[in-house]
């Protein structure tokens, strides 16, 4: 009987310790901090300004990158088919993706 009580106490203590570690790991967040978001926003603003300059110069397929971000614009060719209304709509692709991370 003492062995069973000992095993139950040991199991309970082990359970408490393992939950404490899980809670500590859970508090670590994979989400960016406010400062990291602000830094990424500033980096993105620089890419937007660079892309706008290229668009103003008449470039059509643009991809600008920085250390953490990539921004691209691609012009689709609508001369292949004019029968679909989808082809008549402006269909440009804009991507902003976190690189690495």
Secondary structure by P-SEA (a helix, b strand, c coil): caaaaaaaaaaaaaaaaaaaaaaaaaaccccccaaaaaaaaaaaaaaaaaaaaaaaaccccccccccccccbbbbbbccccccccccccbbbbbbbbbccc
